[in-house]
């Protein structure tokens, strides 16, 4: 079974560790936004949609133990995995009590980091469901399976991420910038046509031979997924 493609926020001020984690996660097919201080971590995690936050404790501006309770007070329910060199039991307890979901001590193997991230995602979700349905289009985000009218669709990881974002926002118009930042992260260049290209890929798979096309273009704005063919 394929691992689900995710969007993660990494809050880590050490350049070497940050580059190492970003490279590994991107090679695994995930999207990563990386910030290097607590203030930016708060702004990103509180205002953007992430599957996981990977958080260092020793940060400039605002450290992780200050950031954790503020995120929870803001209503952020995203799972948070803490990375730190602090390995004393009392430090781990403080981190967990402050709002962390898991704790990994530096130095660590990347394979363990990835396993812990996947374990957090297997916990009962707080904000979202794993089964999505729009008309006769169905997606199981845990099994990484998509069906249209019972027919299994073969999607790449990036196509799957794009379709999941559209389905979770079914009926709403999403701009190219919103889609690009959610699926490609902050490396997305908003003058690029990558969103239009991948929408084209999805249309050929999702709407092929279908009586009602689900992926709709809203001229001058962006795209919408809807089973209502008369949507404005």
Helices and strands as residue ranges (DSSP letters): E 7-11, H 15-27, E 31-35, H 38-47, E 52-56, H 64-73, E 79-84, H 89-98, E 102-105, H 110-122, E 131-134, E 137-140, E 145-148, E 151-152, H 157-168, E 174-175, H 176-184, G 185-187, H 194-206, E 215-218, E 222-225
